[in-house]
Amino acid sequence: MTEVLRLKIIVTGGAGFIGSHLAKNLIQEGHEVYIIDCLHPYYSIERKRKHLTNIESHGAFHYSDLNLLNQDETMAEFIRIRPDAIVHLAALPGVAYSIEKPLEYVDFDIKATINVLEAAGKAGASKIVFASSSSVYGNQEGPFTEEMAVGKVISPYAASKFSAESFCHVYEDLYGFQMNILRFFTVYGPWGRPDMAIGKFIKQLIRGEEITVFGEGRARDFTYIEDIIHGIYLTLTVQTNSDILNIGSGRPITMDTLLQELKQHFPDMKINKETSRTGDVLKTWADISKAKRQLGYEPKVDFKKGLDETVKWAKENEVFL
Ligand code: NAD
């Protein structure tokens, strides 16, 4: 029997959507999990506390309520923990808010990342996984291969992620980390972020409210949370080199298809159509062949099944929507 190596892993942003699912998975797989999260009020703090409680039901973990913008505290915490690996998910997400408050993204998505990279280096960590985004591809014809991100971005969120990626390269060189930059494509599923289209629509539909759809002809490479977690887990455990990898479904879903699927669950659905918002790209579409080759990554959950699971979860957890 091959013995699973027990890793000490810091998950920044572990009280968030992706981070809490990841923490559960890592605990189940026998790793030692250290969550760092300041419970940023971008969306409900109650929801984030509930994420932490959900993790607890899967086993013990360590939690620090720490803002990674605090350089000294971040350094001290990393040196105290001396992690083997760091999955850096903490960030301010969301395109729309980044247009309103661009400087907050310089703080939370760039400066905090630099603090994490410096602290990781001083603490002797060997592996970093950085959560980047499909938004770094801007408005281009897909499928997007990793080489297609050239900085022609259209929102402060995307600009901050692209810049943070550059800092990852700098520190990879300085400290010799194995650095894996994962570009996630529109993640959805149970406990999905309430500011994102699927989460927002389902909440409104459960309440019998009209939903507002921005922009005709849009499409998203919606990726189910389990597939994202699988991609991160493989990155942590499979022997691989530093690289940038798309973690998506590889199957873009048009807004019309999303609405048709939602209508199966909510037949009385009412829709208000508006023009597209600044900063939103028209279509995302991941080329996932590199992740398949290097990690053996294979998305498993098709969109219909993923959406069914998400609606089921939302109906059972209405109080947290
Ligand atoms: P989330 O908002 O649910 O989680 C982020 C967590 O980070 C939050 O709990 C927040 O409190 C914490 N945080 C933010 N700044 C912090 C700081 N300075 N110090 C400590 N904690 C801090 O978001 P998510 O959807 O789980 O996204 C996780 C990561 O994946 C983010 O980097 C996001 O940009 C990236 N990403 C997400 C998606 C998606 O579709 N959800 C797509 C592409 C990329």
Residues whose N, C-alpha, C, O or C-beta is under 5 A from the ligand:
A	BS01	NAD	G13 A15 G16 F17 I18 G19 I36 D37 C38 L39 H40 L66 N67 L68 L69 L89 A90 A91 L92 P93 F108 A112 A131 S132 S133 S134 F184 F185 T186 V187 R193
